[in-house]
Amino acid sequence: QIHAIIRYAMGGRAAEEMGDVLDALRARLMAEFKVSAIRTSSLEAYLREREAMVRGKRHDISEHVDAAISAVFDRIAREVQRRIGDAFDVPIYVVGGGA
């Protein structure tokens, strides 16, 4: 039921929102490490592992992952709040593809 409420509130845009997390993470990492591109498959692994391999060295990117998720999560929470109001105390979880 909760999933249906969130899907309704987001107008079926959950996949777009996850893409937004990857885009936000990509932008942050490109600026941090001064690289011109990062493959989506690499970003997905970085998101899961919270580490990035750049120029042969592992970097803890937890801060960047948290910031990217938080920005999108806040937008989802605001939209859910806008559409269904204060009547519900709805927990929102960010989950992967198989969930």
C-alpha positions in Angstrom: 0.0 0.0 0.0 2.8 2.4 0.9 4.5 1.7 -2.5 1.2 2.5 -4.3 0.9 5.8 -2.4 4.4 6.8 -3.3 4.0 5.7 -6.9 0.8 7.8 -7.0 2.5 10.8 -5.4 5.4 10.6 -7.8 3.3 10.0 -10.9 5.3 6.8 -11.7 8.6 8.7 -11.7 10.7 6.6 -9.3 13.1 5.4 -12.1 13.6 9.1 -13.1 14.4 10.0 -9.5 17.0 7.2 -9.2 18.5 8.5 -12.4 18.6 11.9 -10.7 20.6 10.4 -7.8 23.1 9.0 -10.3 23.3 12.4 -12.1 23.9 14.2 -8.9 26.6 11.8 -7.8 28.2 12.0 -11.3 28.4 15.8 -11.1 29.8 15.8 -7.6 32.5 13.2 -8.4 33.4 14.8 -11.7 34.0 18.1 -9.8 35.8 16.4 -6.9 38.2 14.3 -9.1 38.4 16.6 -12.1 37.3 14.0 -14.6 35.3 14.5 -17.8 33.1 11.5 -17.7 32.0 8.6 -15.4 30.2 5.5 -16.8 26.7 4.8 -15.4 27.8 1.2 -14.5 30.7 2.6 -12.5 28.4 5.1 -10.7 26.0 2.3 -9.7 28.9 0.4 -8.2 30.1 3.5 -6.4 26.7 4.1 -5.0 26.5 0.6 -3.6 30.1 0.5 -2.3 30.4 4.1 -1.3 33.9 4.0 -2.7 35.4 5.1 -6.0 38.5 3.9 -7.8 40.1 7.0 -9.4 43.6 6.9 -11.0 44.4 3.6 -9.3 43.4 4.8 -5.8 40.3 4.0 -3.7 38.4 7.0 -2.3 35.7 7.0 0.3 32.8 8.9 -1.3 30.2 8.4 1.4 29.8 12.2 1.8 29.0 12.5 -1.9 26.6 9.5 -1.9 24.7 10.9 1.1 24.4 14.3 -0.5 23.2 13.0 -3.8 20.6 10.7 -2.2 19.5 13.4 0.3 18.8 16.0 -2.4 16.6 13.6 -4.4 15.0 12.1 -1.2 14.1 15.6 0.0 12.4 16.3 -3.4 10.4 13.0 -3.2 9.4 13.7 0.4 8.2 17.2 -0.5 6.2 15.8 -3.5 4.6 13.1 -1.4 3.7 15.7 1.3 2.3 18.0 -1.3 0.1 15.3 -2.9 -1.2 13.4 0.2 -0.7 16.0 2.9 -0.1 15.6 6.5 -2.6 12.8 6.9 0.0 10.1 6.6 3.3 9.6 8.3 4.9 7.7 5.4 8.4 6.3 5.7 10.3 6.5 2.4 13.1 4.1 1.6 15.5 4.2 -1.3 15.9 0.6 -2.6 17.7 -1.0 -5.5 16.4 -2.6 -8.7 15.5 -6.0 -7.3 13.4 -4.8 -4.4 
